[in-house]
Amino acid sequence: LEVDILRGILEQDTNFEVYSTLYSAHALTLILDIIPDIIVLDVKMPWVDGIQLKKLLADHKITSEIPVIFLSSSTEDKERGMAAGCYAYVNKPFRTPDLVSLIKECRIVHMISELKESVSNLRLSTLGV
């Protein structure tokens, strides 16, 4: 399966823990259980598509800030995906090294954003605000 091959490459090239599923209903449960750093979703999934799943995640405070990268063989959904707030939209077929680089970049950007938020919250708390 394409998913298993991609999972193996990501685990090997990034040293990230990678979880995968083919079904959006299971993906939602898995995401809520593990609260990942980054989510890579195929746009075309059973139950609800990846874009709808991103919108469901945006409604949960705990998952609303997790960056999402969409994968799709269709360029038709790109505008809808970007409007849903994804970090990036990658067309299939893609070069695996490019996706790995994008995931690493996304993780760094997200970590910097979280760090800035933590520093800001720390400053406010020391000011008694």
Contact map, one row per residue, 1 for C-alpha under 8 A:
111110000000000000000000000000000000000000000000000000000000000000000000000000000000000000000000000000000000000000000000000000000
111111000000000000000000000000000000000000000000000000000000000000000000000000000000000000000000000000000000000000000000000000000
111111100000000000010100000000000000000000000000000000000000000000000000000000000000000000000000000000000000000000000000000000000
111111110000000000010000000000000000000000000000000000000000000000000000000000000000000000000000000000000000000000000000000000000
111111111000000000000000000000000000000000000000000000000000000000000000000000000000000000000000000000000000000000000000000000000
011111111100000000000000000000000000000000000000000000000000000000000000000000000000000000000001000000000000000000000000000000000
001111111110000001110000000000000000000000000000000000000000000000000000000000000000000000000000000000000000000000000000000000000
000111111111000000000000000000000000000000000000000000000000000000000000000000000000000000000000000000000000000000000000000000000
000011111111100000000000000000000000000000000000000000000000000000000000000000000000000000000000000000000000000000000000000000000
000001111111111101000000000000000000000000000000000000000000000000000000000000000000000000000000000100000000000000000000000000000
000000111111111111000000000000000000000000000000000000000000000000000000000000000000000000000000000000000000000000000000000000000
000000011111111000000000000000000000000000000000000000000000000000000000000000000000000000000000000000000000000000000000000000000
000000001111111000000000000000000000000000000000000000000000000000000000000000000000000000000000000100000000000000000000000000000
000000000111111100000000000000000000000000000000000000000000000000000000000000000000000000000000000100010000000000000000000000000
000000000111111110000000000000000000000000000000000000000000000000000000000000000000000000000000000000000000000000000000000000000
000000000110011111000000000000000000000000000000000000000000000000000000000000000000000000000000000000000000000000000000000000000
000000000010001111100000000000000000000000000000000000000000000000000000000000000000000000000000000000000000000000000000000000000
000000100110000111110000000000000000000000000000000000000000000000000000000000000000000000000000000000000000000000000000000000000
000000100000000011111000000000000000000000000000000000000000000000000000000000000000000000000000000000000000000000000000000000000
001100100000000001111100001000000000000000000000000000000000000000000000000000000000000000000000000000000000000000000000000000000
000000000000000000111111011000000000000000000000000000000000000000000000000000000000000000000000000000000000000000000000000000000
001000000000000000011111011000000000000000001100000000000000000000000000000000000000000000000000000000000000000000000000000000000
000000000000000000001111111000000000000000001110000000000000000000000000000000000000000000000000000000000000000000000000000000000
000000000000000000001111111100000000000000001111110010000000000000000000000000000000000000000000000000000000000000000000000000000
000000000000000000000011111110000000000000000011000000000000000000000000000000000000000000000000000000000000000000000000000000000
000000000000000000001111111111000000000000000000000000000000000000000000000000000000000000000000000000000000000000000000000000000
000000000000000000011111111111100000000000000000000000000000000000000000000000000000000000000000000000000000000000000000000000000
000000000000000000000001111111110000000000000000000010001000000000000000000000000000000000000000000000000000000000000000000000000
000000000000000000000000111111111000000000000000000000000000000000000000000000000000000000000000000000000000000000000000000000000
000000000000000000000000011111111110000000000000000000000000000000000000000000000000000000000000000000000000000000000000000000000
000000000000000000000000001111111111000000000000000000000000001000000000000000000000000000000000000000000000000000000000000000000
000000000000000000000000000111111110000000000000000000000000001000000000000000000000000000000000000000000000000000000000000000000
000000000000000000000000000011111110000000000000000000000000000000000000000000000000000000000000000000000000000000000000000000000
000000000000000000000000000001111111000000000000000000000000000000000000000000000000000000000000000000000000000000000000000000000
000000000000000000000000000001111111100000000000000000000000011000000000000000000000000000000000000000000000000000000000000000000
000000000000000000000000000000100111111000000000000000000000000001000000000000000000000000000000000000000000000000000000000000000
000000000000000000000000000000000011111000000000000000000000000001100000000000000000000000000000000000000010000000000000000000000
000000000000000000000000000000000001111100000000000000000000000001111000000000000000000000000000000000100110000000000000000000000
000000000000000000000000000000000001111110000000000000000000000001111000000000000000000000000000000000000000000000000000000000000
000000000000000000000000000000000000011111000000000000000000000000011110000000000000000000000000000000000000000000000000000000000
000000000000000000000000000000000000001111100000010000000000000000011110000000000000000000000000000000000000000000000000000000000
000000000000000000000000000000000000000111111000110000000000000000000111000000000000000000000000000000000000000000000000000000000
000000000000000000000000000000000000000011111000111000000000000000000111000010000000000000000000000000000000000000000000000000000
000000000000000000000000000000000000000001111100110000000000000000000001000000000000000000000000000000000000000000000000000000000
000000000000000000000111000000000000000001111111110000000000000000000000000000000000000000000000000000000000000000000000000000000
000000000000000000000111000000000000000000011111100000000000000000000000000000000000000000000000000000000000000000000000000000000
000000000000000000000011100000000000000000001111100000000000000000000000000000000000000000000000000000000000000000000000000000000
000000000000000000000001100000000000000000001111110110000000000000000000000000000000000000000000000000000000000000000000000000000
000000000000000000000001000000000000000001111111111110000000000000000000000000000000000000000000000000000000000000000000000000000
000000000000000000000001000000000000000011111001111111000000000000000100000000000000000000000000000000000000000000000000000000000
000000000000000000000000000000000000000000100000111111100000000000000000000000011001000000000000000000000000000000000000000000000
000000000000000000000000000000000000000000000001111111110000000000000000000000000000000000000000000000000000000000000000000000000
000000000000000000000001000100000000000000000001111111111000000000000000000000000000000000000000000000000000000000000000000000000
000000000000000000000000000000000000000000000000011111111100000000010000000000000001010000000000000000000000000000000000000000000
000000000000000000000000000000000000000000000000001111111110000000000000000000000001000000000000000000000000000000000000000000000
000000000000000000000000000000000000000000000000000111111111000000000000000000000000000000000000000000000000000000000000000000000
000000000000000000000000000100000000000000000000000011111111001100000000000000000000000000000000000000000000000000000000000000000
000000000000000000000000000000000000000000000000000001111111101110000000000000000000000000000000000000000000000000000000000000000
000000000000000000000000000000000000000000000000000000111111101100000000000000000000000000000000000000000000000000000000000000000
000000000000000000000000000000000000000000000000000000011111111100000000000000000000000000000000000000000000000000000000000000000
000000000000000000000000000000000000000000000000000000000111111110000000000000000000000000000000000000000000000000000000000000000
000000000000000000000000000000000010000000000000000000000001111110000000000000000000000000000000000000000000000000000000000000000
000000000000000000000000000000110010000000000000000000001111111111000000000000000000000000000000000000000000000000000000000000000
000000000000000000000000000000000000000000000000000000001111111111000000000000000000000000000000000000000000000000000000000000000
000000000000000000000000000000000000000000000000000000000100111111100000000000000000000000000000000000000000000000000000000000000
000000000000000000000000000000000001111000000000000000000000001111110000000000000000000000000000000000000000000000000000000000000
000000000000000000000000000000000000111000000000000000000000000011111000000000000000011000000000000000000100010000000000000000000
000000000000000000000000000000000000011110000000000001000000000001111100000000000000111100000000000000000000000000000000000000000
000000000000000000000000000000000000011110000000000000000000000000111110000000000000011111000000000000000000000000000000000000000
000000000000000000000000000000000000000111100000010000000000000000011111000000001000010111000000000000000000000000000000000000000
000000000000000000000000000000000000000111100000000000000000000000001111100000000000000011110000000000000000000000000000000000000
000000000000000000000000000000000000000001110000000000000000000000000111111010000000000011110000000000000000000000000000000000000
000000000000000000000000000000000000000000000000000000000000000000000011111000000000000000111000000000000000000000000000000000000
000000000000000000000000000000000000000000000000000000000000000000000001111111000000000000110000000000000000000000000000000000000
000000000000000000000000000000000000000000000000000000000000000000000001111111000000000000100000000000000000000000000000000000000
000000000000000000000000000000000000000000000000000000000000000000000000011111100000000000000000000000000000000000000000000000000
000000000000000000000000000000000000000000100000000000000000000000000001011111111000000000000000000000000000000000000000000000000
000000000000000000000000000000000000000000000000000000000000000000000000011111111100000010000000000000000000000000000000000000000
000000000000000000000000000000000000000000000000000000000000000000000000000111111110000000000000000000000000000000000000000000000
000000000000000000000000000000000000000000000000001000000000000000000000000011111111000000000000000000000000000000000000000000000
000000000000000000000000000000000000000000000000001000000000000000000100000011111111110010000000000000000000000000000000000000000
000000000000000000000000000000000000000000000000000000000000000000000000000001111111111110000000000000000000000000000000000000000
000000000000000000000000000000000000000000000000000000000000000000000000000000111111110000000000000000000000000000000000000000000
000000000000000000000000000000000000000000000000001001100000000000000000000000011111110000000000000000000000000000000000000000000
000000000000000000000000000000000000000000000000000000000000000000010000000000001111111000000000000000000000000000000000000000000
000000000000000000000000000000000000000000000000000001000000000000111100000000001111111110000000000000000000000000000000000000000
000000000000000000000000000000000000000000000000000000000000000000111000000000000100111110000000000000000100000000000000000000000
000000000000000000000000000000000000000000000000000000000000000000011100000000000100011111000000000000000000000000000000000000000
000000000000000000000000000000000000000000000000000000000000000000001111000001001100011111100000000000000000000000000000000000000
000000000000000000000000000000000000000000000000000000000000000000001111000000000000000111110100001000000000000000000000000000000
000000000000000000000000000000000000000000000000000000000000000000000011111000000000000011111100000000000000000000000000000000000
000000000000000000000000000000000000000000000000000000000000000000000011110000000000000001111100000000000000000000000000000000000
000000000000000000000000000000000000000000000000000000000000000000000000100000000000000000111110000000000000000000000000000000000
000000000000000000000000000000000000000000000000000000000000000000000000000000000000000001111111011000000000000000000000000000000
000000000000000000000000000000000000000000000000000000000000000000000000000000000000000000001111111000000000000000000000000000000
000001000000000000000000000000000000000000000000000000000000000000000000000000000000000000000111111100000000000000000000000000000
000000000000000000000000000000000000000000000000000000000000000000000000000000000000000000000011111110000000000000000000000000000
000000000000000000000000000000000000000000000000000000000000000000000000000000000000000000000111111111000000000000000000000000000
000000000000000000000000000000000000000000000000000000000000000000000000000000000000000001000111111111100000000000000000000000000
000000000100110000000000000000000000000000000000000000000000000000000000000000000000000000000001111111110000000000000000000000000
000000000000000000000000000000000000000000000000000000000000000000000000000000000000000000000000111111111000000000000000000000000
000000000000000000000000000000000000000000000000000000000000000000000000000000000000000000000000011111111100000000000000000000000
000000000000000000000000000000000000010000000000000000000000000000000000000000000000000000000000001111111110000000000000000000000
000000000000010000000000000000000000000000000000000000000000000000000000000000000000000000000000000111111111000000000000000000000
000000000000000000000000000000000000000000000000000000000000000000000000000000000000000000000000000011111111100000000000000000000
000000000000000000000000000000000000010000000000000000000000000000100000000000000000001000000000000001111111110000000000000000000
000000000000000000000000000000000000110000000000000000000000000000000000000000000000000000000000000000111111111000000000000000000
000000000000000000000000000000000000000000000000000000000000000000000000000000000000000000000000000000011111111100000000000000000
000000000000000000000000000000000000000000000000000000000000000000000000000000000000000000000000000000001111111110000000000000000
000000000000000000000000000000000000000000000000000000000000000000100000000000000000000000000000000000000111111111000000000000000
000000000000000000000000000000000000000000000000000000000000000000000000000000000000000000000000000000000011111111100000000000000
000000000000000000000000000000000000000000000000000000000000000000000000000000000000000000000000000000000001111111110000000000000
000000000000000000000000000000000000000000000000000000000000000000000000000000000000000000000000000000000000111111111000000000000
000000000000000000000000000000000000000000000000000000000000000000000000000000000000000000000000000000000000011111111100000000000
000000000000000000000000000000000000000000000000000000000000000000000000000000000000000000000000000000000000001111111110000000000
000000000000000000000000000000000000000000000000000000000000000000000000000000000000000000000000000000000000000111111111000000000
000000000000000000000000000000000000000000000000000000000000000000000000000000000000000000000000000000000000000011111111100000000
000000000000000000000000000000000000000000000000000000000000000000000000000000000000000000000000000000000000000001111111110000000
000000000000000000000000000000000000000000000000000000000000000000000000000000000000000000000000000000000000000000111111111000000
000000000000000000000000000000000000000000000000000000000000000000000000000000000000000000000000000000000000000000011111111100000
000000000000000000000000000000000000000000000000000000000000000000000000000000000000000000000000000000000000000000001111111110000
000000000000000000000000000000000000000000000000000000000000000000000000000000000000000000000000000000000000000000000111111111000
000000000000000000000000000000000000000000000000000000000000000000000000000000000000000000000000000000000000000000000011111111100
000000000000000000000000000000000000000000000000000000000000000000000000000000000000000000000000000000000000000000000001111111111
000000000000000000000000000000000000000000000000000000000000000000000000000000000000000000000000000000000000000000000000111111111
000000000000000000000000000000000000000000000000000000000000000000000000000000000000000000000000000000000000000000000000011111111
000000000000000000000000000000000000000000000000000000000000000000000000000000000000000000000000000000000000000000000000001111111
000000000000000000000000000000000000000000000000000000000000000000000000000000000000000000000000000000000000000000000000000111111
000000000000000000000000000000000000000000000000000000000000000000000000000000000000000000000000000000000000000000000000000111111
